[in-house]
Amino acid sequence: MKLTKRQTLLGVTLSISAPYLIFLLVGYIISKPPKDFQYQSSYFIIFHLTWPVYLVGAIFTFLLYALCVIVVRKIRKK
């Protein structure tokens, strides 16, 4: 089963934006320590999103999207 052009474009858009949005969300969560941070934690978390990690995330997101489209098609066919 092939994806239509519209589904492929939507999948590519989703796979490009999803890893970046996850990176922003995790960065926001890490940047907001609790009020008593100096008493509860004695280490710092460093979070890096390098381009290979971003590429793997984008490919994984696209494959997951394509799998979901194929499953929905099979369910609707029945």
N, C-alpha and C positions, 0 to 999 in steps of 0.2 A: 504494500500500500504506500502510495506516495502522498506527500503533503501538497496541498494546493499552494499557489504563489502567495495568497493572503496568509495562510497558516504559517508558511515558511518565514515571511516577513515579520509576523507577530512573534514567532519563536525566536528569531534573531534579535529582535528588539528586547524581548523579555530576557534573553540570555546575556545580553550586554548590560542591561540595567540592573538585574537582580543581584549579581555579586557586588556591584558598587553600592547599592542600597544597604546590603548586609554589612559591608565595610563601614558605611556611615553610621549605622545603628550600633554596631559594636564599639566604634570609636566614641560615640556619644555616651554609651553606658560606662566605658572605661574612664572617660574624662570626668564623670560625676561621682567622686568617691563619697562614702557615707560621712556624716557629720563628725563622727569620732574616729576618723581614718587613722590618725596618728597613734591611737591607743589600740586599735584592732588589727592593724596590718603593719608588717615590718618589711614588705617587699613591694616592688613595683612591677606592673605588667607592661610589657612592650609588645605592641601589635603592629605587624607589618603585613601589607598586602602587596606582594611583588607581582610583576606581570605574569610569571608562570602560574602562580596561584590563581590569579584573576582569570587566566585563559582556561585552566582546568575547571574552575567554577562556572565559567560561561558554557563550556562544552557539556558539563554535567547538567546544567539547567536546560540547555537545548534538548539533550537526549531525554530528560525527564518530561519535558513538554511534548516531544514527539511521541513518547510512550503513552502519555495521557490522551493525546488526540487519537491514537490508534485504538486504545481501549474503549474510548467513548464511541468511536465508529462501530466497533464490534458489538457493543451493547445496544446501540440504536438499530443495528441491522436485525437483531433478533425479534 
